[in-house]
Amino acid sequence: MPDTTTDQPTRRAGGAVVPVLAFAGIVVAVMQTLLVPVIKDLPQLLDTAPSNATWVLTSTLLSGAVATPIMGRLGDLYGKRRMLILSLAVMVAGALVSAVTSQLLVMIAGRTLQGFAMGAIPLGIGLMRDMLPREKLGSAMALMSSSIGVGGGLALPAAALVAQHTDWHALFYGAAGLGALAIVLTLLAVPESPMRAEGSFDLLGALGLSAGLVLLLLPITKGSDWGWSSGTTLGLFAGAVVVLLLWGVFELRVQAPLVDLRTTARREVLLTNLASIMVGVSFYVVSLVLPQLLQLPTATGYGLGQSMVVAGLCVAPLGLTMMFTAPVYARLSARYGPRVTLITGLLIIAIGYGGGLGLMDAAWQTVVTSVVLGAGIGLAYSSLPALIVGAVPASETGAANGLNTLMRSIGTSVSSAVIGMVLANTANDVGGVAVPTMHGFRVSFLIATAAVAVGLLLALCLPKTARPAQHTQLRASSEEEAGLERAEEVLRGFRGRILDAGGAPVARAKVTLIDRRGRQAGATLSAADGSYVLAVPGEGAYVLAARAFGHGPLASSVTHSGAERAVDLDLALPGESVSA
C-alpha cells in the first residue's frame, strides 16, 4: 500500500475503532469539568487563597491549549496512534499525582499534566480520516468532535456524586482508571495510521506558539482577579501580540512549519476557526450558569434549591444530546453539507438561549434548555472537523484539527473570563458571600446569544461549494457501493509517476493540485515506484506541482474535461499541457 496523503482510507479499520476513539475523547474532556462540583471548596481543600486555588483550573486550560496543536503536528509526523497513547499516558500520570496530594503546587503540576491530553481529540479525528471508509467517516468525526462536550456534560453529575459521598481525591483515581482503560482499548483496537507528513518537527515554532498562547490565555483567565486595566494584564496582552506576530513571521519562512499559516488563512479554514471560538463561548456559558442556578437556595427568590448531584443530572442531557446528535449530523451533512449543518446548529443554539431566558423557574425547565442547547452544540461541533478536513490535505489533518480544537478552547477561556466577571459584578453581598443574581444569569445568556449571532454570520460567509466527495459518499448503502464510487472518483482524476532527471522514480514526492484561483484542490504523496493518483473536483484548468527532498520543484499545466479515464502525466517535463 503506498504511503499517500489522499483522502481515501489507507487501511481497513475494525468496528471498535470509532467507539474506542470516542471513549478516549470523552475521557480527555472529563478533565475540563472534573473539579467543577468542588470548585467553591477548593480554597479550603488546598488550604490556600481563592485566587491561588483558581490555578488548579487555569493550569489545565493552559497546558491543553499549548499541547493541542503540538500533538496534532507530532501525530502527522510520527504517528497519530502513538501520540494519542502518549497523551493519555501523561494524563494518567497527572491524575495520579493529583490523587495523592493536597499541596497546591503539586496539585497544579498534576492538573497541568492532565490538560496535556487535550491533543487526543484532533489525533482521534485524524486517525478516523486515515482509516475509515467515507460512508462511516461523517458520523465518526461528528462523535469524536462532540466528545469534548459529551465528556464535559457527563462528568458533572458523576463528579458531583463522587465528591458528595467520598473523598474528593477519588475523582482523580477514577480519572486515572478511565485513562488507563482508554490506553488499553486503543492498543487493542486502534491500528496505527501509515499516513505521514513531510518535514521535521518545528521546535522553535512550538516554543513560540506555546509562549504566545500562555501570554494570551493567562490574562484572559486571570484578568478578573488581577484587574482588566492592571499593568500585569495589559502587559501580558501586549506581550502576546508581539510574540504571536513574531511567531507568525517565523512560521511563514520555515520550510516545515508547525502550523501552515497559508492554509490557515484560507477562507474556509479561517472562518471555520473563528466560528469555532463562538461555539466554544456558547458551550461554556450553560455549563457555568445552570449548575449555579440549580444549587442556589430557594430563599434567594430565584434559586432552585437542588443538591449538587441533582444539579449535575439536570445538566447531563447537554452531553447526552450531543452524543446522540452525531448520527443525525451524518445524515444532514450527507444531504446538505457541513456548512448548512453548522448554520442549523447555531440557529438551534440561539433558540435554546433565547428560550432559556424565560425557562429558569423550575428544574425541569433547565433540562429542556440543556436538551435544546445540546442538540445545537452537537450539530455545530460535529460540523467543524468536516469543514477543516475538507479544506486541508490529509497530511495536515492532525495539525489543522489541533488548531481548530485550540480555537474552541480559546472560546471557552473567553467565556469563563467574561461570564465570571459578569456574575461577580452583578452579585449581591449576603453576609460577606457573593451570591449570583438572576440578572447576571440572564445577561450571561444574552452574551451567549450574541456570540452565536457572530458565529452565524461567519458561517453564512463560508463558501457555498459543491458537496465534497466525503459527504456524497456517506449515502452509499454498503462498503462495496462506496468502493465503486471511490473508484469512479479516481477515474475522474489524474494519475502518473514522479521521475527524476534520469528517469528514476521518486518516492514520497508531494504532488499538489492547484485550481485556477491558486487554491489547493488536492494533494498526495508518490508511492515507492513514483506513482500517484489525484481526484479532480471538477472540469477545468489546473496546475500539478511536485516537490521532493533533494530535487527541484516541478510544475505542469493540465486541463480536465470530465472524461472518466486516468491521465498519465510525467512531471519530469514541466510546462507540458495534457488534456484529459
N, C-alpha and C positions, 0 to 999 in steps of 0.2 A: 504494500500500500504506500503510495507516495506521501511524503510529508508535505501537506498542502495547506494553504490558508483559504481555500474556497469555502463557501458557506455550507457545503454538504457535510453531513456527519462522517467522521473519519473512521469510526468503528461502531459496531452494534453494541448497545448498552443493555444490561439486564433490566428486568421490570422493577427492581428495587432501587435503581439509581435515583429516580425522582423523589420518592418518599424519604430516602436516606439524606439526600442533599437538602431537602426542605426541612427535615428534622434538625440538621446541623444549623441551618439558618435560624430556626426558631430558638435553638439553644443559645446561639450567639446573641440574638435580640433580647433574650431574657436578662442579660447583663445590664441593659439600659434601664430597666424598671425594677430590678431586683430589690432595691432598697427604698422604693417609694413608700411602702407601707410604714416604714420606721424612720422616715426622713426627719420628722419632727422630734424624734427621740435621740437622734444621733449625737448631739452635743453631750447629753447625759451619758449615753452608752460609751462614748470615747473620751469622756472627761475633758472636754475642750470647749472653746467658744463656738457659737453658731457659725461665725464667719469662717472658722477653720474647718468645721465639720463639712461645709459645702464642698471642700476639696475632694471628699470621698466620691462625689458625683462628678465634679468637674474633671478630675483626672481620667476617669473612664471615657468621658466625651472627647477630651483632647487626644488621648492615645488612639482611640478609634478613628478619629478624623485623620490623624497622621498615617496610621497603618493601612487604611483602606486603599488609597491609590498606589502605595508602595507594594503591598502584597499583590495587587492586581497585576502590576508590571512584572514582579518576580514570577508570578504564575505564568504569564505569557512567555517568559524566557526559559524557565527551568521546570515547569510542570505545575498545572493548577491543582491537581490532587495532592501533590507533595506540599505545596504551600497551604492548602486547606488543612491538612493534618497538622502542620506546624502551628497554624493559627489556633486550632483547637487545643493543642498541647500547651501552648503558652497560656491560654485561658484557664485550663485546668490547674496549672501551676499557680496562677494568680488567685484562683478561688481557694486553693488550699492554704496559701499564705494568709489570706484574709480570714479564713476559718479558725486560725489558731491564735489570733491576736485581737487585742482591744487597744493597742497603741496606735495613735493617729498616723504617724509617719509610715509604719509598717502596713497599716490598712490602706493608705494611699498608694503605696508601692504595689500591693496586691491588686487593687482596683485598676491601676494603670495597665497591668498585665492582662486583666480581663478585657479591657477595651480593645486590646490588640487584635482580638478575634473578629472584629467587625469586617475585616477583609474577606471573611468567609462568604459573604453574600455575593459580591461580584465574581469570586472564584467559582462558586456554585453555578452561577448563570453562564460563565464561560465554559464550564465542563458540559453543561446541558447543550449549548450550541455546538460544541465539538462532537458530541456523541449521539444525540437523539435524532430520529427521523423528523422531518418537517411537520408531519401531521400531529406529532406529540409535543413539539417544541413550544408552541404558544402557551398552552395551559401550564406546562412545566416551568417556564420562565416566569409566568404570572404568579404561580405559587411561591417560587423562590424569592421573587421581589417582595411579595406580600408578607413573607415570613418575618420581616422587620416589625410590621405592625402586629402580626399574629402572636409572635413571641412576647412583645411588649404588653399586649392586651391580656393574654392568658397568664402572664407572670403575676399580674396584680392580685387576683384572688388567691392564687396558690401561695404567693409570698405572704399575703395577709394572714392566711390560715396558719402557716408555719410560724410567723412572727407572733401571733396571738397566743399560741398554745405551747411553743417550745422556745429554747434559747435562740436568739437571732442569728448566732453563728451557724445554725443548721441550714440557713439559706445558702451559705457558701459551700457547705458539704454537699447539699443537693445539686448545686450548680456544677461542682466538680464531677459528681457522679454522672450527670447528664452529658457533660463534655467528654468524659471517658467513653461513655456508651456511643456517642457520635463518632469518636475516633475508631472504635472497633467496627462499627457498621460501615464506615467509609472504607476501611481497609478490606472488608469482606465483600462489599457490594459495588464499589465505585472503581472502575479501571482508570488508569492514567491516560490522559489525552496525549496523542503523539504530536499535537499541534505545538509549534514553537515559533516565536517571533525572532526576527533578526536582531543582531547587535548585542550589546552588553548592558549591564545594569548601570544606570546613570546615578552614581553615588552622590556627586555634588548636587545634582538636581533633586535627589531625595532629601538631602540635608537642607537645601534652600527651601523646598516646599514645606518641610517639617517646621522650620523656623518661622516661615511666613504664616502658617496655619496657627501655630501656638500664639504668635503675636496678635493675630486677628481674633481667635476664639476666646482667648483669655480675658480681654476686656469685655467681650460680649457677655460672657458668663458671670463675670465678677463686677461688672460696671455698677450694678445696683448697690453692691456693698462698698465699693471704693468711691462712688460718685461719678456720674457720667461726665462731669466737667473737670474732674480731678486731673492733675498732671500725669499721674500714673496711667489712667485710662486713655487720655489723649495721646500720650507719648507712645503707648503700645500700638494704638491705631496707626499713628504716623509711621512707626517702625514697620508695621505690617505692610503698609503701602510701598515703602521703599524696598523692602526685602522681596516682596512678590513681583514688583516691577523688574528688579534686577534678575530675579529668577526667570521671569518670562523672556527677557533678552537672552539669557544664557541658553534656555531651552530651544529657542529659535535657531541658535547657532550650532548646537551639538548635533552630531550625526545620529545618535540613537537616544533621543530624549526620554525622560521618564513619562512625560505627557506630551503627546503630539499636539501642540497648540494650534497648528494649522488645521488639523482635523477638528479640534475642539471649537475653533472659530467658525466652522461650517454652520450654516444657518440651522439645519436640523438639529445638530448636536447642541449648539449654543442655546437655542430656545428651549429645548428639552431640559437642559440643565437648569436654566433659570426657572422654568415651571416646576422642577423638582424642589427647588427651595421653597416655593409657595405651598406645595403639597406637604412638605415637612413641617412648615409653620402650622398649617391647618390640623395636621395629625396630632401634634403635641398639645394643642390648646385643650382639646377634650380630655386628654389624659391628666392635665393639670387641674381643670375646673371641676369636673363631675365628682371625682373622689372627695374633694373638699366639701362640695355642696352636700353630698350624701352624709358625711360624717359630722357636720356641724349640728349642734344640739337644736332641738325644736324651739328652745327658749329664745333663740335669736329672732324668731318670727318667720324665717325662711329656710333654715337648716332642716334636713330631713331626718336627723337623729338615728342614722343607721350605724351598725358596727363596722369595723374595719373589713371583716370578711364579706358582709353583705354588700358593702360599697364596691369591693372588688368584683363580686359576682354581677352587680348591675352594669359594670363597665366591661366585663368579659365578652359580651356579644360583639363589641367592637372588633376584637381579634377573631372571633369565630366567624363573623360575617365576612371578614376579609379572606379567610381561608376558603369559604365556600363560594367566594366570588371568582376564584381562579378559572373553573371550567366555564362559567358564564362569560368571562372575558374572552376565552379562547374562541367561543362561537361568535361573539360580537366582532372581535378583531378579524377573524377569518372572513367575515362578510363585509365589514366596513373599513377595516384597517385600524391600527393603534391610535392614529390621530383622533378619529371620531370617538374611539373608546375613552381616550383621555379627556376629551371635551365633555362626554357624557358623565364620567366620574366626577369632574369638577362641578358640573351642574348639580349633581346629587349631593355633593358636599355642601354647596351653597344652600340647597333646600334644607339639609339637616341642621345647619347652624341657624338659618333663618327661622325654621320652625322651633328649634331648641330655645330660642329667646322666650317663647311662651310655654315651654314644657319643662319647668323647673319646680313644680309644686308637689310632685309625688315621685316615689322611687320608680314606679312603672314607666313614668314619662322619660326618665333618664335612660331606661332600657330602650325605649323607642328611638330616642336620639342616637344612642350608641349603634343600633342596628342600621339606621339610615346612613350615618357617617361611615360605618364600617363598609357598607356597600360602595359608597362613593370613593373612599380612600383606597379600597381594594382594587377598584377598576383603574384608578389613577396610577397607583403604584405598579400594577400589572402592565400598564401601557409603556412605562418609562424604559425598561430594558429592551423591549421590542423596537422602540424608536431609535435607541442607541445602536443596537445590533444591526439595524437596517441601514445605518449611516456610516459605519466604520468597517474596515477589513477585519476578518476573523482573527488575524494575528494581534490585533489591538483590543480584542473584546474585553479581556480582564482589566486592562488599564482604563479603558473608556467607561466600563461599568463601575469600576472603582471610583472614578471621578464623579460619576452620577450619584453613587451612594454617598460620597462626601458632600455633594450639594444638598442632599436630604438631611444629612447631619447638621450642616450649617443652618438649614431651615429650622430644625428642632432646637438648635442652640439659640437662634434669634428669638424663637417663640418662647423658650424658657425665660430668657432675659426680659423680654418685653412684657409678657404676662405676669411674671414675678413682680416687676416694677408696678404694673397697673394694680394688681391685687394689694400690694403693700401701700400704695398711695391712696387707695380708696378704702382701706381697712379702718375699722373702729377700734379704739383702745378700750378694752374691757379688763380692768384690774391689772393693767400693765401687759396684757396679752393682745396682740394684733389679730383681730377677727375679720376675715374677708367678708365683704358685703355683697348683696345681690347686685348692686350697681356695678361692682367690679367684675362679677361673673358675666354680666350682660355686655359690658364693654369688651371683655375678652372675646366673647362670641362674635361681636361686631368686627373686631380686629381680624379674627379668623376668616370671616366673610369677605373682608376687604382683600386679604391675601389670596383667597380663592378667586376673586374677581380679576386680580392681576394675573394669576395663573391661567385663567380662562382666556384673557386677551393674548397672552403668549402662545397658548395652544392654537388659537384661531389663526395666528400668524405663521404656524408651521406650514410648509409647502404641501399642497394637495398633489401628492404623487400617486401614480398608479399603484394598486395593491402589490406589495412585494411578493416575490415567489414564496417566502416563508409563510405568508398569510393565505395565499391562494391554495397552497398545498395542504393546509390544515383541513380542507374539505374532503380530502381523499378518504374513501371508505375503508381502505386497507393499506398495509405497507406495500403490497405489490403495486397498487394503483399509484401510490406516492412515488415508488421507484420508477414507474413508467414516466410520470410527469418530470422527474429529475432528469431522466434520460433524454426526454424531448427538449428540456431546457438546455442541456449540453449541446444538442444538435443545433440549437439556435445561437450558438456562440462561436468563439474562436478556439482552435486548438493548434498546437505546433510544438516546436522544440527550441530550446535556447542553446546556441552554439557559440564557441569562442572563435577567434580569428582563424584558428587552424582547423575548424570544423569539428572539434571535440565537444561533447555535451557538457553543459554547465549545470550542476545540481544546486538546488536551493537558491536560484536566482529569483528575485522578487519581480513579478510581472504585474503591471498596473494598467487598468483600462481607464482612460480619461475621456469624458464626453466633450462636446463642443463648447460647453461653458467652463471648461477647465476643472470640472469636479470629478472626483474618483467614482467610477461606475462599477468597479470590481477589482479584486486583487487575488493573487495566488503565488505559491512558490513552485518552482520547477522540481520535478522528480529526479531520481538518480540518473536517469537516461536523458535528462534535459527536457522532457515533455511537460506540457502544461495544458490546462483546459480552463477556459473562462466563459461563463454565460454572459449574454448580452441583454440589457434591459429593454432594448428597442432598436428599430432601424435607424440608420444614420451614419454620420462620420465619427470616427473615434481616433485616438492615438493610443498605441500599445507601447508602453515604456518598460524596459527591463534593466535591472542593475544587479550586480553580484560583487561580492568581496574580491578584490584583486583584478577586476575587469572594469573597463569604462562603461558608462551608461549608454543604452541604445534606445532609440525611439523610432516608431514607424506609423505612418498614417494609414488607416484602414477604414473601410466602409462595410456596412452590413445592410443587406436588403431584405432580411427576414426569411431567407430560404433555410429550410431545416436540414442543413448539412454542415459537416465540420469544415473548418478552414485551416489549412496548413500554412503556417507563417514562419519564415526563417528570419528571426530578429537580428541575425548577423548581417543583414542587409538593410541598414537604416534608411528610412525615407521611401522604401518601396511601398506602393499602394496596392492593396489586394481587395478585390470586391467579392463579397460572399454570395 
